[in-house]
Amino acid sequence: MSEGCGNPDNSMETEQVAENGPSTQSSTQPDTQNVDSQCFTQSQDTVVAYESVPRIWGRLCPHDSNLQTVVLTKDQYTFGRLADCDICVKNKLAPKREQVISKLHFRIYREKIVTSNGIEDDVVYLKDESQNGTFVNNISVGRGRSIILVNNDLIAVAKPHLKVFVYMSTSGYDDSFLPEQLKGKYAVSRTLGAGACGEVKLCFSKTELAGKKFAMKIISKSNMTITAPKNRINDDKQIINEVEICKKLKHPCIIKVEDFYESPQKVYIILELMEGGELFERIRKSNGLSEKLAKFIFYQIVLAVSYLHENGITHRDLKPENILLATHDEETIVKVSDFGLSKLVDSHTMMKTFCGTPMYVAPEILLTGGRGAYTSQVDIWSLGVILYCSLSGLTPFRIHDRQNPLADQIIKGMYNFNMPKFNRISPTAKDLITKMMTVDPKKRITIKNVLQHPWLNDSEMLTKVQKLLNLPNDENILRRPLNDNIIANAKNKRARLE
């Protein structure tokens, strides 16, 4: 939650970014000890200036006593019988073993990547160039194919038991905590963010989409709780059902669930990676967006929420931190994420769980302490707060007001546009915010009417969004929820569970 107040001196505060935004890890320092003695084939300089010492990104530790440790500092290393291979095994191994090794058997190389929070890292690959095969952890790579290497991977040639090296990484990769079913599919890198329920890590596919980046959300079952006491949602069948529903969601403005695995203690959800970071960061860095850009971004959010509501899903935790951007471009695809607090309901079901982020939570939830009934209209209120923040860089309520606690301000709708930043905002934009941030949910504007509001009736913006999302050339397509009959399937699954 971002904290702030509705005046120019209290913008969305930066200390909250450390709490909710991507976390960073210190980069690995160069290990210069014994570099010269450990290099296998590289030429050595007897005197090296400290500044010129290359960064070590890994080591190949010998599994065969006839080989030596190779310290990896270059972008690529080759292994084989050719004299010009970086790791030449000519006359190094027993004749019978040497003859099954190709002239160029495999190559190990790295690709530098930069994460959405600006952290540099390496992705390390092994490419099989051999006739007789290269094996990583007893699994054949396949000639001409590449596989990502992670810490402690065993490399063998010709036969799975003819092991030559153990790859030791100095980067942030560590899959030791993963269940066996995921170790063969994903290489896990740095932590991108953390929250009350778990953390999100950058990961890479190790299979047919080798090197493709994803986000791995790791949730501890013991932490999968709603704010109300004694209301745990750690029922295995319910978790599987809700994830399966999310996997069926198909909308260009909703984060795609790629994969899912459940262990007795944790849930692992593989999501598409959004390189542009959070909307919260975009708003904070710009101290509020231009009205034109805010409209472009907000419309995509509304499309996603409309699709969810049409399919019987209320998000319940909409906030700028849960709105992700595909790229760092100004006009980019926007996607709604984090369904950790969402729950499938049909169009007539009332939800009785108290949850959500206080700054963005609807009055009807606070009125009953979460013990009363409320509908998908709670998302509309949150959309109003998001638009208010996007246009001004401010939050509509004052968190440090001693006379009026935050909950009271929300319940009474104590917000206004009486600050200089709103002088440049159009009356129609403020009208939409007012209609969304109406205290009485029965009088609050519906998602359908949000889509039809004059502020969003902007042909230039609609055309841009349509082109960006690669939607059919239909003037009404963006105003229709893209329903894939998910609600019917979801109801059937829930009925079977009950």
Secondary structure, DSSP 4 states (H G I P E B T S, - for coil): -----SSTTSBS-THHHHHHS----PPPPP--TTHHHH-SS----SS--GGGPPPP-EEEEESSTTS--EEE-SSEEEEESSTTSSEE-TTTS-HHHHTTS-SS-EEEEEEEEE-TTS-EEEEEEEEE--SS-EEETTEE--TT-EEE--TTEEEEESSTT-EEEEEEE-SS---TTS-HHHHTTEEEEEEEEE-SSEEEEEEEE-STTTT-EEEEEEEEGGG-B-SSTT-B---HHHHHHHHHHHHH---TTBPPEEEEEE-SSEEEEEEE--TT-BHHHHHHHHTS--HHHHHHHHHHHHHHHHHHHHTTEE-----GGGEEESSSSSS--EEE---TT-EE--TTPPB----S-GGG--HHHHHTTT-S-B-THHHHHHHHHHHHHHHHSB-SS-TT-SSS-HHHHHHHT-----SGGGGGS-HHHHHHHHHHT-SSTTTSPPHHHHHTSGGG--HHHHHHHHHHTT--S-TTGGGS----SHHHHHHHHHHHH-
